[in-house]
Amino acid sequence: MRIFRQALNPEEIVKITGGELLKRHDTLLNHVADPQAADEHSVLFLDNENYLPAVLSSSAGLIIARHKYKSELLNHSANLIFTENAYQSVLKLVNFWLETEDKDFVTSIHPAAVIAPDVILPEHCKIGAYAVIEAGTTLGDYTIIDPFCYIGQNCRLGEHCRLYAKVTLYENTEIGNNVIIHSGCVIGADGFGYLLLEGRQQKIPQIGQVIIHDNVEIGANTTIDRGTIGPTIIGEGTKIDNLVQIGHNCVIGKHCILCAQVGLAGSTTLGDYVCLAGQVGVADHLTIGEGAVVGAQSGVSNHLPAGGKYFGYPARDAMLMKRIMAVENDLPELIKFMHKLQKDRKQE
């Protein structure tokens, strides 16, 4: 668990989270914990009755819970805060702690980092050991580059970005503000483009770029290919899980969710607020409309209209697919029955 430098008393916490405080004793809280690991300096939250027994047996110093659990918690010795949404309240608390520690930001550039002379560095930044930043690149204020990252020529990174260890940005990549890229990501590699000429696969030059807008988070070991000519674009607020493959010239809208092992072939377009569950595969040059949801392990081989829920291979309307799946177990008996009917008719 993460221990924050600024410890808070229950009165200070309730000002951040809102709600009703029932104070039992003085204590200072400096972290959020699981019930099993909680101590007198821990904050717990209770938003699901499945966790009630563990919370009741914990040693937490403060419990943030929904009002509906008030009677069950009154016998607990912890300080109590009751809110309408305990999960949102604890998020407010954690974000307060994170923002407080950001104010203590100390610029540091490791002597083992390799930075081209013309790189534009902001007043506040952190660059770890053996990070390499090539010529023509610009970093925004409060951006952190962890050890062993590689940033190619003429990249642009906005403010408050975080590149965890071993992230690779190919040349001309553009990244907005508040972008988080986790370890092992490769952004801007060549798209998978070849043309069969005279019996040989000839490489199609990939001269586009990747543009990532503000408030995007990209999980570990995800790859996003550069466009063939134009850009591959990731829209504002989109969240991408680990091990996702995004092909060249894809355009992903705002606030989309792409879960683990999703694969998008080249020139796929996702509208805003699209959600693709784990292992969804999408064929090239298809459009998935705004707000559409595609269930896990589905294969998208046609355009999908906005707002629908889809599932299966090929991906179809989710309710239709459930009806199909419901009768699959009966198919052997249905076929047997049909064969019997055909046989009886012939005998007639």
C-alpha positions as CSV (number, residue, x, y, z in Angstrom):
1,M,0.0,0.0,0.0
2,R,1.1,3.6,-0.5
3,I,1.7,5.7,2.6
4,F,1.2,9.4,2.0
5,R,3.4,12.0,3.7
6,Q,0.5,14.2,4.8
7,A,-1.4,12.5,7.6
8,L,-5.0,13.8,8.2
9,N,-7.3,13.6,11.2
10,P,-11.0,12.5,10.8
11,E,-12.3,16.2,10.8
12,E,-9.9,17.1,7.9
13,I,-11.0,14.0,5.9
14,V,-14.7,14.6,6.2
15,K,-14.1,18.1,4.8
16,I,-12.6,16.4,1.7
17,T,-15.1,13.5,1.3
18,G,-18.3,15.1,2.6
19,G,-20.7,13.1,4.6
20,E,-21.6,12.6,8.3
21,L,-18.7,12.0,10.7
22,L,-19.1,9.9,13.8
23,K,-15.9,10.5,15.7
24,R,-14.8,7.9,18.3
25,H,-11.2,8.9,19.0
26,D,-8.2,11.0,17.8
27,T,-6.0,9.5,15.2
28,L,-4.0,10.4,12.1
29,L,-4.7,8.6,8.8
30,N,-2.2,8.3,6.0
31,H,-3.3,5.5,3.6
32,V,-6.2,3.5,2.2
33,A,-5.9,-0.3,2.9
34,D,-7.7,-3.6,2.4
35,P,-9.5,-4.8,5.5
36,Q,-7.0,-7.6,6.2
37,A,-4.0,-5.2,6.2
38,A,-5.7,-2.2,8.0
39,D,-4.3,-0.7,11.2
40,E,-5.1,2.4,13.3
41,H,-3.7,4.7,10.5
42,S,-5.8,3.1,7.7
43,V,-8.9,4.3,5.9
44,L,-11.3,1.6,4.7
45,F,-14.4,2.1,2.5
46,L,-17.5,0.0,2.4
47,D,-19.7,0.2,-0.7
48,N,-20.6,-3.5,-1.1
49,E,-22.2,-5.8,1.5
50,N,-20.0,-8.7,0.5
51,Y,-17.1,-6.9,2.2
52,L,-19.1,-6.2,5.4
53,P,-17.7,-9.1,7.5
54,A,-14.1,-8.3,6.6
55,V,-14.6,-4.6,7.5
56,L,-16.3,-5.4,10.8
57,S,-13.3,-7.5,11.8
58,S,-10.7,-5.0,10.7
59,S,-8.5,-2.7,12.9
60,A,-9.0,0.4,10.7
61,G,-8.8,3.9,12.2
62,L,-11.5,5.2,9.9
63,I,-14.3,3.6,7.8
64,I,-16.1,5.4,5.0
65,A,-19.4,3.7,4.4
66,R,-22.8,4.1,2.7
67,H,-25.6,5.2,5.0
68,K,-27.3,1.8,4.6
69,Y,-24.6,0.2,6.7
70,K,-24.8,2.6,9.7
71,S,-26.6,0.1,12.1
72,E,-24.0,-2.7,11.4
73,L,-21.0,-0.4,12.0
74,L,-22.1,1.4,15.1
75,N,-20.4,-1.2,17.3
76,H,-17.1,-0.9,15.5
77,S,-14.5,1.1,17.4
78,A,-13.3,3.0,14.3
79,N,-14.2,6.6,13.4
80,L,-17.0,6.5,10.9
81,I,-18.0,8.6,7.9
82,F,-21.4,7.9,6.2
83,T,-21.9,9.1,2.6
84,E,-24.1,8.4,-0.3
85,N,-21.3,6.8,-2.3
86,A,-18.4,5.5,-0.3
87,Y,-16.3,4.7,-3.3
88,Q,-16.5,8.2,-4.7
89,S,-15.7,9.6,-1.3
90,V,-12.5,7.6,-0.9
91,L,-11.5,8.6,-4.5
92,K,-11.8,12.2,-3.5
93,L,-9.5,11.5,-0.5
94,V,-6.9,9.7,-2.6
95,N,-6.9,12.4,-5.2
96,F,-6.4,15.0,-2.5
97,W,-3.3,13.1,-1.2
98,L,-1.9,12.7,-4.7
99,E,-2.4,16.4,-5.6
100,T,-0.8,17.4,-2.3
101,E,2.3,15.3,-3.1
102,D,2.4,16.8,-6.6
103,K,2.9,20.2,-5.0
104,D,6.2,18.9,-3.5
105,F,7.5,18.0,-7.0
106,V,11.3,18.2,-7.1
107,T,12.9,18.4,-10.5
108,S,15.6,15.8,-11.1
109,I,17.5,14.7,-14.2
110,H,19.6,11.6,-13.7
111,P,23.2,12.0,-14.9
112,A,22.9,8.8,-16.8
113,A,20.0,10.1,-19.0
114,V,20.9,10.9,-22.6
115,I,19.2,14.1,-23.8
116,A,19.8,15.8,-27.1
117,P,21.1,19.4,-26.8
118,D,18.0,20.9,-28.4
119,V,15.4,19.1,-26.3
120,I,13.2,21.7,-24.6
121,L,12.9,20.8,-21.0
122,P,10.4,22.5,-18.7
123,E,11.1,24.0,-15.3
124,H,9.6,21.0,-13.5
125,C,10.3,17.5,-14.8
126,K,11.9,14.2,-13.7
127,I,14.0,12.1,-16.1
128,G,15.3,8.7,-14.9
129,A,18.5,6.8,-15.5
130,Y,19.3,5.7,-19.1
131,A,16.2,7.4,-20.5
132,V,17.0,8.6,-24.1
133,I,15.4,11.7,-25.5
134,E,16.2,12.5,-29.1
135,A,16.5,15.9,-30.9
136,G,13.6,18.2,-31.5
137,T,11.5,16.8,-28.6
138,T,9.5,19.0,-26.2
139,L,8.4,18.1,-22.7
140,G,5.6,19.8,-20.8
141,D,5.8,20.9,-17.2
142,Y,5.6,18.3,-14.4
143,T,6.1,15.4,-16.8
144,I,8.0,12.3,-15.5
145,I,10.1,10.1,-17.7
146,D,11.1,6.9,-15.9
147,P,14.3,4.9,-16.5
148,F,15.0,3.2,-19.8
149,C,12.4,5.1,-21.7
150,Y,13.1,6.0,-25.3
151,I,11.6,9.1,-26.9
152,G,12.3,9.6,-30.6
153,Q,12.9,12.7,-32.6
154,N,10.4,15.6,-32.7
155,C,8.0,14.2,-30.2
156,R,5.8,16.5,-28.1
157,L,4.6,15.6,-24.6
158,G,2.2,17.8,-22.7
159,E,2.0,18.7,-19.0
160,H,1.7,16.2,-16.1
161,C,2.4,13.2,-18.3
162,R,3.9,10.0,-16.8
163,L,5.9,7.5,-18.9
164,Y,6.7,4.4,-16.8
165,A,9.9,2.4,-17.3
166,K,10.7,1.1,-20.8
167,V,8.1,3.0,-22.8
168,T,9.1,3.6,-26.4
169,L,7.8,6.6,-28.4
170,Y,8.8,6.6,-32.1
171,E,9.5,9.9,-33.8
172,N,6.8,12.6,-34.3
173,T,4.5,11.2,-31.6
174,E,2.3,13.8,-30.1
175,I,0.9,13.4,-26.5
176,G,-1.5,15.8,-24.7
177,N,-1.7,16.7,-21.0
178,N,-2.2,14.3,-18.1
179,V,-1.4,11.2,-20.2
180,I,-0.2,8.0,-18.4
181,I,1.6,5.3,-20.4
182,H,2.6,2.2,-18.5
183,S,5.7,0.1,-18.9
184,G,6.5,-1.8,-22.1
185,C,4.2,0.3,-24.4
186,V,5.4,0.9,-27.9
187,I,3.8,4.0,-29.5
188,G,4.3,4.8,-33.2
189,A,5.8,1.6,-34.6
190,D,5.2,0.9,-38.3
191,G,1.8,-0.3,-39.3
192,F,1.5,-3.8,-40.7
193,G,1.3,-2.8,-44.4
194,Y,2.6,-5.0,-47.2
195,L,1.7,-5.4,-50.9
196,L,2.3,-8.6,-52.8
197,L,4.3,-7.7,-56.0
198,E,6.0,-10.2,-58.3
199,G,5.6,-13.0,-55.6
200,R,7.2,-11.0,-52.8
201,Q,5.7,-9.0,-49.9
202,Q,6.8,-5.4,-50.4
203,K,6.7,-3.1,-47.4
204,I,4.4,-0.1,-47.7
205,P,6.3,2.9,-46.1
206,Q,4.6,4.1,-42.9
207,I,5.2,7.8,-42.7
208,G,2.2,8.9,-40.4
209,Q,2.3,9.5,-36.7
210,V,0.3,8.8,-33.5
211,I,-1.6,11.6,-31.7
212,I,-2.8,10.9,-28.2
213,H,-5.2,13.5,-26.7
214,D,-5.5,14.7,-23.0
215,N,-6.3,12.4,-20.1
216,V,-5.6,9.1,-21.8
217,E,-4.2,6.2,-19.9
218,I,-2.6,3.2,-21.7
219,G,-1.9,-0.1,-20.0
220,A,1.4,-2.1,-20.0
221,N,2.7,-3.7,-23.2
222,T,0.1,-2.1,-25.4
223,T,1.1,-1.2,-29.0
224,I,-0.3,1.7,-31.1
225,D,0.9,1.8,-34.7
226,R,1.6,5.0,-36.6
227,G,-0.5,5.8,-39.6
228,T,0.5,5.0,-43.1
229,I,0.2,8.6,-44.2
230,G,-2.2,10.4,-41.8
231,P,-2.3,9.9,-38.0
232,T,-3.5,7.2,-35.7
233,I,-5.6,9.1,-33.1
234,I,-6.6,8.3,-29.5
235,G,-9.4,10.6,-28.3
236,E,-9.6,12.5,-25.0
237,G,-10.2,10.6,-21.9
238,T,-10.0,7.1,-23.5
239,K,-8.6,4.3,-21.3
240,I,-6.8,1.4,-22.8
241,D,-6.0,-1.8,-20.9
242,N,-2.8,-4.0,-21.0
243,L,-1.9,-5.9,-24.1
244,V,-4.0,-4.1,-26.6
245,Q,-3.1,-3.8,-30.3
246,I,-4.2,-0.7,-32.3
247,G,-3.4,-0.8,-36.0
248,H,-2.4,2.0,-38.3
249,N,-4.8,4.9,-39.0
250,C,-7.3,3.9,-36.3
251,V,-9.3,6.7,-34.9
252,I,-10.7,6.2,-31.4
253,G,-13.2,8.7,-30.0
254,K,-13.4,10.3,-26.6
255,H,-13.8,8.4,-23.3
256,C,-13.7,4.9,-24.9
257,I,-12.8,1.8,-22.9
258,L,-10.7,-0.9,-24.5
259,C,-10.1,-3.9,-22.3
260,A,-7.2,-6.4,-22.3
261,Q,-6.2,-8.1,-25.5
262,V,-8.5,-6.1,-27.8
263,G,-7.2,-6.0,-31.3
264,L,-8.1,-3.3,-33.9
265,A,-7.1,-3.8,-37.5
266,G,-6.0,-0.8,-39.5
267,S,-8.3,2.1,-40.2
268,T,-10.9,1.1,-37.6
269,T,-13.0,4.0,-36.3
270,L,-14.6,4.0,-32.8
271,G,-17.1,6.7,-31.9
272,D,-17.1,8.4,-28.5
273,Y,-17.9,6.2,-25.4
274,V,-17.5,2.9,-27.2
275,C,-16.7,0.0,-24.8
276,L,-14.8,-3.1,-26.1
277,A,-14.6,-6.0,-23.6
278,G,-11.6,-8.3,-23.4
279,Q,-10.3,-10.1,-26.5
280,V,-12.6,-8.3,-28.9
281,G,-11.2,-8.4,-32.5
282,V,-12.3,-5.8,-35.1
283,A,-11.6,-6.2,-38.8
284,D,-10.1,-3.4,-40.9
285,H,-11.9,-0.3,-42.2
286,L,-15.0,-0.8,-39.9
287,T,-16.9,1.8,-37.8
288,I,-18.4,1.2,-34.4
289,G,-20.9,3.8,-33.5
290,E,-21.0,6.1,-30.5
291,G,-21.8,4.4,-27.2
292,A,-21.8,0.9,-28.6
293,V,-20.8,-2.0,-26.3
294,V,-19.2,-5.2,-27.6
295,G,-19.0,-8.3,-25.3
296,A,-15.9,-10.3,-24.6
297,Q,-14.3,-12.4,-27.3
298,S,-16.5,-11.1,-30.0
299,G,-15.4,-10.8,-33.6
300,V,-16.6,-7.6,-35.4
301,S,-16.7,-8.2,-39.1
302,N,-19.3,-5.5,-40.1
303,H,-20.1,-1.9,-39.1
304,L,-22.0,-1.6,-35.8
305,P,-24.6,1.1,-35.3
306,A,-24.4,3.5,-32.4
307,G,-25.8,2.8,-29.0
308,G,-26.3,-1.0,-29.4
309,K,-25.0,-3.9,-27.4
310,Y,-23.3,-6.7,-29.4
311,F,-21.8,-10.1,-28.8
312,G,-20.6,-13.2,-30.5
313,Y,-18.8,-14.1,-33.7
314,P,-19.7,-12.5,-35.9
315,A,-20.8,-9.8,-33.4
316,R,-24.6,-9.4,-33.5
317,D,-27.3,-7.8,-31.4
318,A,-26.7,-9.1,-27.9
319,M,-30.3,-10.1,-27.3
320,L,-30.4,-12.0,-30.6
321,M,-27.2,-13.7,-29.8
322,K,-28.5,-14.8,-26.4
323,R,-31.5,-16.4,-28.1
324,I,-29.3,-18.2,-30.5
325,M,-27.1,-19.5,-27.7
326,A,-30.1,-20.6,-25.7
327,V,-31.2,-23.1,-28.5
328,E,-27.7,-24.3,-29.4
329,N,-27.9,-27.2,-26.9
330,D,-31.1,-28.4,-28.5
331,L,-29.8,-28.4,-32.1
332,P,-28.8,-32.1,-32.1
333,E,-32.3,-33.2,-31.1
334,L,-33.9,-30.7,-33.5
335,I,-31.8,-32.1,-36.4
336,K,-32.6,-35.7,-35.3
337,F,-36.3,-34.7,-35.3
338,M,-36.0,-33.1,-38.8
339,H,-34.3,-36.2,-40.2
340,K,-37.1,-38.4,-38.8
341,L,-39.8,-36.1,-40.4
342,Q,-38.0,-36.3,-43.7
343,K,-37.8,-40.1,-43.5
344,D,-41.5,-40.4,-42.5
345,R,-42.5,-38.3,-45.5
346,K,-40.5,-40.4,-47.9
347,Q,-42.2,-43.5,-46.5
348,E,-45.6,-42.0,-47.2
